[in-house]
């Protein structure tokens, strides 16, 4: 599994894989859809799936969108989403404990089949924080008050 959150499958075509046939523009466009390594505000849609043979499915509650404000690798994002998913408490009907964490409900052997697909739906520049603006204003005032040589 690569940094993008999904397995790459190459199809052969006249001796070249589709990956090799992709242009630089296509590669940049694909990277823009999965790269989380910048300082923008990113809206990221994700889906958690199980690829267990014969039981392939989208996990219950495994779809959503999050805002990512930090720069992070694809693997860090996947770990964060899986960790967040496993910690969620869900209602369990007909069980002594009315709510349980998903980690308690998923069989240990199924964990190896969990995958996260994600895509960056949109990016926006980060807005400056008010204290940063105030800091810059104060620094300019200090600069303006200093004697010039």
Secondary structure, DSSP 8 states (H G I E B T S, - for coil): --TTSS-----EETTEEHHHH--HHHHHHHHHHH---SSSEEEEEEEEEE--TT--EEEEEEEEEEEE-S---HHHHHHHHHHHHHH-EEE-TTSSSSEEEHHHHS-GGGGGGEEEEEEEEEEE-----HHHHHHHHHHHHHHHHS---
